[in-house]
């Protein structure tokens, strides 16, 4: 067999590597933010609340139905042994909304805890970006197995995380700029439908911009792989030292 006949190992091209990195980034973002099911779990309780309230104007029935569907979503995840963090966060949000609305007797207060949370999250994104520790990096670092290595060892990713945090913060502030005035002057039904309509589009825009920034950033440093390599090297050094002590003549 000549050298021309020998099989050659497949080597990926730079374009293929870039596509693979983008696919990994996309998958990690969906994992971090809950994917399609997470979006459904975010929208469904509020949608059910405003639908029932639009039909019968009964605050108690609407609130109980929203809380019940949140609990069902958690139960489904528990039965399937899926990650429950997104469903649990939804339950707590709905529960606080139910308590607020029941205490004040104002159906619009069902949405108030979620609005305050959105405002606080927007400020957190912006403040952490200004401080040089962008929140989106703290969230996604463990997902990409890089932890906080991007802060000191990967400036390109830190820059991407900073841009993404600014994007999240400004998008969420824009959402608040629409909802808070409506909370004061719009009727409950109109306000509820606008709020439901604004659940997903701003979220998708922020995720898309995050994906764009990270797709153009350097690849993450896998600190877990580094630690495993260091542990393996340490084991090999110890094994070599033990062998040297056992067979010094070698």
GUDREN-956619 format. One record per residue (C-alpha): residue number from 1; residue in three letters; x, y negated, z. Coordinates in nm, 3 decimals, m for minus. Layout:
BEGIN
ATOM / NUM / ALA / X / Y / Z
...
//
This chain:
BEGIN
ATOM / 1 / UNK / 0.000 / 0.000 / 0.000
ATOM / 2 / UNK / 0.142 / m0.332 / m0.102
ATOM / 3 / UNK / 0.116 / m0.652 / 0.093
ATOM / 4 / UNK / m0.162 / m0.756 / m0.141
ATOM / 5 / UNK / m0.354 / m0.442 / m0.055
ATOM / 6 / UNK / m0.334 / m0.487 / 0.322
ATOM / 7 / UNK / m0.653 / m0.605 / 0.487
ATOM / 8 / UNK / m0.629 / m0.950 / 0.637
ATOM / 9 / UNK / m0.800 / m1.064 / 0.956
ATOM / 10 / UNK / m1.088 / m1.302 / 0.910
ATOM / 11 / UNK / m0.998 / m1.655 / 1.001
ATOM / 12 / UNK / m1.265 / m1.913 / 1.064
ATOM / 13 / UNK / m1.242 / m2.244 / 0.884
ATOM / 14 / UNK / m1.253 / m2.581 / 1.065
ATOM / 15 / UNK / m1.608 / m2.631 / 0.937
ATOM / 16 / UNK / m1.713 / m2.294 / 1.081
ATOM / 17 / UNK / m1.551 / m2.378 / 1.415
ATOM / 18 / UNK / m1.734 / m2.713 / 1.419
ATOM / 19 / UNK / m2.066 / m2.543 / 1.344
ATOM / 20 / UNK / m2.001 / m2.290 / 1.621
ATOM / 21 / UNK / m1.923 / m2.570 / 1.868
ATOM / 22 / UNK / m2.244 / m2.750 / 1.772
ATOM / 23 / UNK / m2.444 / m2.429 / 1.818
ATOM / 24 / UNK / m2.292 / m2.376 / 2.162
ATOM / 25 / UNK / m2.369 / m2.737 / 2.256
ATOM / 26 / UNK / m2.728 / m2.703 / 2.138
ATOM / 27 / UNK / m2.779 / m2.380 / 2.334
ATOM / 28 / UNK / m2.627 / m2.531 / 2.648
ATOM / 29 / UNK / m2.851 / m2.838 / 2.628
ATOM / 30 / UNK / m3.161 / m2.622 / 2.593
ATOM / 31 / UNK / m3.049 / m2.417 / 2.892
ATOM / 32 / UNK / m2.979 / m2.724 / 3.104
ATOM / 33 / UNK / m3.307 / m2.899 / 3.028
ATOM / 34 / UNK / m3.539 / m2.601 / 3.023
ATOM / 35 / UNK / m3.600 / m2.549 / 2.652
ATOM / 36 / UNK / m3.948 / m2.517 / 2.505
ATOM / 37 / UNK / m4.096 / m2.354 / 2.814
ATOM / 38 / UNK / m3.958 / m2.632 / 3.032
ATOM / 39 / UNK / m4.128 / m2.891 / 2.812
ATOM / 40 / UNK / m4.459 / m2.703 / 2.835
ATOM / 41 / UNK / m4.427 / m2.684 / 3.214
ATOM / 42 / UNK / m4.357 / m3.058 / 3.224
ATOM / 43 / UNK / m4.657 / m3.157 / 3.013
ATOM / 44 / UNK / m4.928 / m2.905 / 3.104
ATOM / 45 / UNK / m5.021 / m3.017 / 3.460
ATOM / 46 / UNK / m5.056 / m3.384 / 3.364
ATOM / 47 / UNK / m5.241 / m3.292 / 3.046
ATOM / 48 / UNK / m5.486 / m3.079 / 3.241
ATOM / 49 / UNK / m5.534 / m3.354 / 3.500
ATOM / 50 / UNK / m5.615 / m3.627 / 3.248
ATOM / 51 / UNK / m5.835 / m3.395 / 3.039
ATOM / 52 / UNK / m6.053 / m3.295 / 3.333
ATOM / 53 / UNK / m6.065 / m3.649 / 3.468
ATOM / 54 / UNK / m6.166 / m3.781 / 3.126
ATOM / 55 / UNK / m6.455 / m3.535 / 3.119
ATOM / 56 / UNK / m6.599 / m3.560 / 3.470
ATOM / 57 / UNK / m6.406 / m3.841 / 3.652
ATOM / 58 / UNK / m6.360 / m3.605 / 3.950
ATOM / 59 / UNK / m6.026 / m3.675 / 4.118
ATOM / 60 / UNK / m6.034 / m3.370 / 4.344
ATOM / 61 / UNK / m6.110 / m3.118 / 4.070
ATOM / 62 / UNK / m5.850 / m3.272 / 3.840
ATOM / 63 / UNK / m5.581 / m3.271 / 4.108
ATOM / 64 / UNK / m5.650 / m2.917 / 4.225
ATOM / 65 / UNK / m5.648 / m2.788 / 3.866
ATOM / 66 / UNK / m5.313 / m2.955 / 3.795
ATOM / 67 / UNK / m5.160 / m2.811 / 4.112
ATOM / 68 / UNK / m5.305 / m2.468 / 4.041
ATOM / 69 / UNK / m5.158 / m2.448 / 3.690
ATOM / 70 / UNK / m4.818 / m2.556 / 3.829
ATOM / 71 / UNK / m4.829 / m2.272 / 4.079
ATOM / 72 / UNK / m4.929 / m2.028 / 3.805
ATOM / 73 / UNK / m4.629 / m2.136 / 3.596
ATOM / 74 / UNK / m4.397 / m2.072 / 3.891
ATOM / 75 / UNK / m4.558 / m1.733 / 3.953
ATOM / 76 / UNK / m4.508 / m1.634 / 3.589
ATOM / 77 / UNK / m4.140 / m1.721 / 3.610
ATOM / 78 / UNK / m4.101 / m1.529 / 3.934
ATOM / 79 / UNK / m4.269 / m1.222 / 3.785
ATOM / 80 / UNK / m4.045 / m1.241 / 3.478
ATOM / 81 / UNK / m3.743 / m1.312 / 3.700
ATOM / 82 / UNK / m3.661 / m1.623 / 3.499
ATOM / 83 / UNK / m3.495 / m1.940 / 3.622
ATOM / 84 / UNK / m3.750 / m2.123 / 3.837
ATOM / 85 / UNK / m3.579 / m2.460 / 3.896
ATOM / 86 / UNK / m3.778 / m2.644 / 3.627
ATOM / 87 / UNK / m4.109 / m2.491 / 3.733
ATOM / 88 / UNK / m4.041 / m2.561 / 4.102
ATOM / 89 / UNK / m3.951 / m2.923 / 4.028
ATOM / 90 / UNK / m4.281 / m2.948 / 3.842
ATOM / 91 / UNK / m4.473 / m2.810 / 4.139
ATOM / 92 / UNK / m4.314 / m3.058 / 4.379
ATOM / 93 / UNK / m4.386 / m3.346 / 4.142
ATOM / 94 / UNK / m4.749 / m3.244 / 4.102
ATOM / 95 / UNK / m4.787 / m3.186 / 4.477
ATOM / 96 / UNK / m4.659 / m3.535 / 4.558
ATOM / 97 / UNK / m4.892 / m3.677 / 4.295
ATOM / 98 / UNK / m5.188 / m3.494 / 4.444
ATOM / 99 / UNK / m5.104 / m3.622 / 4.794
ATOM / 100 / UNK / m5.068 / m3.982 / 4.673
ATOM / 101 / UNK / m5.393 / m3.971 / 4.477
ATOM / 102 / UNK / m5.589 / m3.810 / 4.761
ATOM / 103 / UNK / m5.458 / m4.060 / 5.015
ATOM / 104 / UNK / m5.542 / m4.367 / 4.809
ATOM / 105 / UNK / m5.846 / m4.235 / 4.622
ATOM / 106 / UNK / m5.697 / m4.380 / 4.304
ATOM / 107 / UNK / m5.649 / m4.124 / 4.026
ATOM / 108 / UNK / m5.367 / m4.329 / 3.872
ATOM / 109 / UNK / m5.159 / m4.264 / 4.183
ATOM / 110 / UNK / m5.133 / m3.901 / 4.072
ATOM / 111 / UNK / m4.870 / m4.026 / 3.826
ATOM / 112 / UNK / m4.693 / m4.271 / 4.058
ATOM / 113 / UNK / m4.434 / m4.033 / 4.214
ATOM / 114 / UNK / m4.325 / m3.918 / 3.869
ATOM / 115 / UNK / m4.293 / m4.278 / 3.750
ATOM / 116 / UNK / m4.082 / m4.373 / 4.052
ATOM / 117 / UNK / m3.865 / m4.066 / 3.994
ATOM / 118 / UNK / m3.817 / m4.165 / 3.629
ATOM / 119 / UNK / m3.715 / m4.517 / 3.731
ATOM / 120 / UNK / m3.471 / m4.385 / 3.991
ATOM / 121 / UNK / m3.324 / m4.139 / 3.741
ATOM / 122 / UNK / m3.279 / m4.415 / 3.482
ATOM / 123 / UNK / m3.089 / m4.627 / 3.734
ATOM / 124 / UNK / m2.880 / m4.325 / 3.838
ATOM / 125 / UNK / m2.773 / m4.262 / 3.479
ATOM / 126 / UNK / m2.672 / m4.624 / 3.430
ATOM / 127 / UNK / m2.499 / m4.672 / 3.766
ATOM / 128 / UNK / m2.297 / m4.350 / 3.735
ATOM / 129 / UNK / m2.196 / m4.445 / 3.380
ATOM / 130 / UNK / m2.071 / m4.780 / 3.507
ATOM / 131 / UNK / m1.887 / m4.606 / 3.791
ATOM / 132 / UNK / m1.702 / m4.377 / 3.551
ATOM / 133 / UNK / m1.875 / m4.060 / 3.675
ATOM / 134 / UNK / m2.163 / m4.025 / 3.425
ATOM / 135 / UNK / m2.450 / m3.821 / 3.563
ATOM / 136 / UNK / m2.499 / m3.624 / 3.243
ATOM / 137 / UNK / m2.142 / m3.496 / 3.281
ATOM / 138 / UNK / m2.216 / m3.380 / 3.636
ATOM / 139 / UNK / m2.523 / m3.198 / 3.507
ATOM / 140 / UNK / m2.369 / m3.038 / 3.199
ATOM / 141 / UNK / m2.015 / m2.976 / 3.326
ATOM / 142 / UNK / m2.104 / m2.646 / 3.497
ATOM / 143 / UNK / m2.316 / m2.542 / 3.198
ATOM / 144 / UNK / m2.015 / m2.576 / 2.967
ATOM / 145 / UNK / m1.790 / m2.410 / 3.230
ATOM / 146 / UNK / m1.574 / m2.721 / 3.246
ATOM / 147 / UNK / m1.696 / m2.852 / 3.583
ATOM / 148 / UNK / m1.526 / m3.192 / 3.635
ATOM / 149 / UNK / m1.223 / m3.129 / 3.413
ATOM / 150 / UNK / m1.361 / m3.385 / 3.166
ATOM / 151 / UNK / m1.293 / m3.666 / 3.415
ATOM / 152 / UNK / m0.914 / m3.641 / 3.410
ATOM / 153 / UNK / m0.815 / m3.388 / 3.142
ATOM / 154 / UNK / m1.055 / m3.451 / 2.856
ATOM / 155 / UNK / m1.110 / m3.826 / 2.799
ATOM / 156 / UNK / m1.297 / m3.766 / 2.475
ATOM / 157 / UNK / m1.568 / m3.571 / 2.654
ATOM / 158 / UNK / m1.581 / m3.826 / 2.934
ATOM / 159 / UNK / m1.650 / m4.093 / 2.673
ATOM / 160 / UNK / m1.924 / m3.878 / 2.518
ATOM / 161 / UNK / m2.083 / m3.814 / 2.859
ATOM / 162 / UNK / m2.073 / m4.186 / 2.934
ATOM / 163 / UNK / m2.249 / m4.268 / 2.606
ATOM / 164 / UNK / m2.507 / m3.998 / 2.673
ATOM / 165 / UNK / m2.573 / m4.128 / 3.025
ATOM / 166 / UNK / m2.628 / m4.478 / 2.886
ATOM / 167 / UNK / m2.869 / m4.331 / 2.630
ATOM / 168 / UNK / m3.069 / m4.146 / 2.897
ATOM / 169 / UNK / m3.076 / m4.448 / 3.125
ATOM / 170 / UNK / m3.191 / m4.695 / 2.859
ATOM / 171 / UNK / m3.450 / m4.457 / 2.712
ATOM / 172 / UNK / m3.599 / m4.389 / 3.055
ATOM / 173 / UNK / m3.599 / m4.761 / 3.136
ATOM / 174 / UNK / m3.785 / m4.824 / 2.811
ATOM / 175 / UNK / m4.041 / m4.564 / 2.914
ATOM / 176 / UNK / m4.082 / m4.734 / 3.252
ATOM / 177 / UNK / m4.122 / m5.072 / 3.081
ATOM / 178 / UNK / m4.430 / m4.931 / 2.907
ATOM / 179 / UNK / m4.583 / m4.735 / 3.194
ATOM / 180 / UNK / m4.550 / m4.966 / 3.494
ATOM / 181 / UNK / m4.745 / m5.257 / 3.338
ATOM / 182 / UNK / m5.012 / m5.010 / 3.224
ATOM / 183 / UNK / m5.034 / m4.873 / 3.577
ATOM / 184 / UNK / m5.161 / m5.214 / 3.689
ATOM / 185 / UNK / m5.397 / m5.313 / 3.410
ATOM / 186 / UNK / m5.504 / m5.002 / 3.213
ATOM / 187 / UNK / m5.792 / m4.777 / 3.315
ATOM / 188 / UNK / m5.702 / m4.432 / 3.448
ATOM / 189 / UNK / m5.801 / m4.238 / 3.136
ATOM / 190 / UNK / m5.609 / m4.457 / 2.891
ATOM / 191 / UNK / m5.308 / m4.469 / 3.122
ATOM / 192 / UNK / m5.309 / m4.092 / 3.167
ATOM / 193 / UNK / m5.316 / m4.018 / 2.794
ATOM / 194 / UNK / m5.036 / m4.266 / 2.722
ATOM / 195 / UNK / m4.827 / m4.113 / 2.999
ATOM / 196 / UNK / m4.879 / m3.761 / 2.864
ATOM / 197 / UNK / m4.793 / m3.881 / 2.513
ATOM / 198 / UNK / m4.466 / m4.026 / 2.645
ATOM / 199 / UNK / m4.357 / m3.708 / 2.820
ATOM / 200 / UNK / m4.177 / m3.534 / 2.535
ATOM / 201 / UNK / m4.067 / m3.786 / 2.264
ATOM / 202 / UNK / m3.828 / m3.989 / 2.487
ATOM / 203 / UNK / m3.690 / m3.665 / 2.630
ATOM / 204 / UNK / m3.625 / m3.521 / 2.284
ATOM / 205 / UNK / m3.461 / m3.845 / 2.171
ATOM / 206 / UNK / m3.227 / m3.843 / 2.473
ATOM / 207 / UNK / m3.139 / m3.475 / 2.421
ATOM / 208 / UNK / m3.076 / m3.536 / 2.050
ATOM / 209 / UNK / m2.844 / m3.829 / 2.119
ATOM / 210 / UNK / m2.662 / m3.624 / 2.382
ATOM / 211 / UNK / m2.615 / m3.348 / 2.127
ATOM / 212 / UNK / m2.478 / m3.596 / 1.873
ATOM / 213 / UNK / m2.228 / m3.742 / 2.118
ATOM / 214 / UNK / m2.109 / m3.403 / 2.243
ATOM / 215 / UNK / m2.095 / m3.247 / 1.897
ATOM / 216 / UNK / m1.835 / m3.510 / 1.800
ATOM / 217 / UNK / m1.641 / m3.478 / 2.127
ATOM / 218 / UNK / m1.345 / m3.247 / 2.195
ATOM / 219 / UNK / m1.433 / m2.894 / 2.303
ATOM / 220 / UNK / m1.476 / m2.842 / 2.678
ATOM / 221 / UNK / m1.194 / m2.701 / 2.889
ATOM / 222 / UNK / m1.312 / m2.366 / 3.024
ATOM / 223 / UNK / m1.186 / m2.393 / 3.382
ATOM / 224 / UNK / m1.339 / m2.058 / 3.473
ATOM / 225 / UNK / m1.129 / m1.885 / 3.205
ATOM / 226 / UNK / m0.824 / m2.071 / 3.333
ATOM / 227 / UNK / m0.886 / m1.953 / 3.688
ATOM / 228 / UNK / m0.935 / m1.595 / 3.570
ATOM / 229 / UNK / m0.611 / m1.614 / 3.371
ATOM / 230 / UNK / m0.425 / m1.751 / 3.675
ATOM / 231 / UNK / m0.565 / m1.474 / 3.895
ATOM / 232 / UNK / m0.463 / m1.211 / 3.640
ATOM / 233 / UNK / m0.114 / m1.358 / 3.613
ATOM / 234 / UNK / m0.082 / m1.360 / 3.992
ATOM / 235 / UNK / m0.187 / m0.994 / 4.008
ATOM / 236 / UNK / 0.072 / m0.907 / 3.745
ATOM / 237 / UNK / 0.345 / m1.095 / 3.934
ATOM / 238 / UNK / 0.256 / m0.913 / 4.257
ATOM / 239 / UNK / 0.251 / m0.579 / 4.077
ATOM / 240 / UNK / 0.592 / m0.649 / 3.923
ATOM / 241 / UNK / 0.735 / m0.754 / 4.262
ATOM / 242 / UNK / 0.596 / m0.440 / 4.427
ATOM / 243 / UNK / 0.744 / m0.224 / 4.151
ATOM / 244 / UNK / 1.082 / m0.394 / 4.193
ATOM / 245 / UNK / 1.080 / m0.323 / 4.569
ATOM / 246 / UNK / 0.978 / 0.040 / 4.515
ATOM / 247 / UNK / 1.238 / 0.107 / 4.245
ATOM / 248 / UNK / 1.524 / m0.136 / 4.310
ATOM / 249 / UNK / 1.763 / 0.070 / 4.095
ATOM / 250 / UNK / 1.546 / m0.005 / 3.792
//
